[in-house]
Amino acid sequence: MTSEAPRWYKSSYSDNGGACLEAADNFAATHGIVPIRDSKNPTGPQLAFPTAAFALFVASVKSRAAGIA
């Protein structure tokens, strides 16, 4: 990635006993990626998704949660 440190966060809806993902959106505008990691293993591997793909994923999850899809 870059020398810039990711600023990790979990969704405010993530209160399910630790089975969460964390995202670092501070690379979205400057690098076009959104890194993702397992919140239970913060020193483990990370995946980086293109910003557009991550936005589509989030929109899909939101629409399913709202009963749209």
C-alpha positions in Angstrom: 0.0 0.0 0.0 1.5 3.3 1.0 3.5 4.8 3.9 0.3 6.5 5.1 -1.3 4.6 7.9 -4.8 3.3 7.5 -7.4 4.7 9.8 -9.5 1.6 10.6 -13.1 1.7 11.7 -16.0 -0.6 12.2 -19.6 0.1 11.3 -21.7 1.5 14.1 -24.0 -1.5 13.4 -21.2 -4.0 14.3 -22.0 -5.2 17.7 -22.3 -8.9 17.0 -19.6 -10.4 19.3 -16.5 -9.6 17.2 -17.4 -11.1 13.8 -16.7 -7.8 12.1 -14.7 -6.3 9.3 -12.8 -3.1 9.6 -12.3 -0.7 6.6 -9.9 2.2 6.2 -11.5 4.7 3.9 -8.7 7.3 4.1 -7.2 5.7 0.9 -10.3 6.0 -1.2 -9.8 9.5 -2.6 -6.0 9.5 -2.9 -5.4 5.9 -4.0 -8.7 4.6 -5.2 -8.8 1.6 -2.8 -10.5 0.6 0.4 -8.4 -1.7 2.6 -10.4 -4.3 4.6 -9.3 -6.5 7.5 -10.7 -9.0 10.1 -11.4 -7.1 13.3 -10.5 -10.2 15.3 -7.0 -10.3 13.7 -5.8 -6.7 13.2 -2.2 -7.8 12.5 -3.3 -10.4 9.9 -3.8 -10.0 6.2 -5.6 -7.2 4.5 -7.5 -7.0 1.3 -7.7 -3.9 -0.8 -10.7 -3.3 -3.1 -11.2 -0.7 -5.7 -13.3 2.2 -4.4 -16.1 1.6 -6.9 -16.3 -2.1 -6.1 -16.5 -1.4 -2.3 -19.2 1.2 -2.9 -21.2 -1.3 -4.9 -20.8 -3.9 -2.1 -22.0 -1.4 0.6 -25.0 -0.4 -1.6 -25.9 -4.0 -2.1 -25.8 -4.8 1.6 -27.8 -1.7 2.4 -30.5 -2.5 -0.1 -30.8 -6.1 1.1 -31.0 -4.9 4.7 -33.8 -2.5 3.7 -35.6 -5.4 1.9 -35.2 -3.8 -1.6 -33.3 -6.7 -3.3 
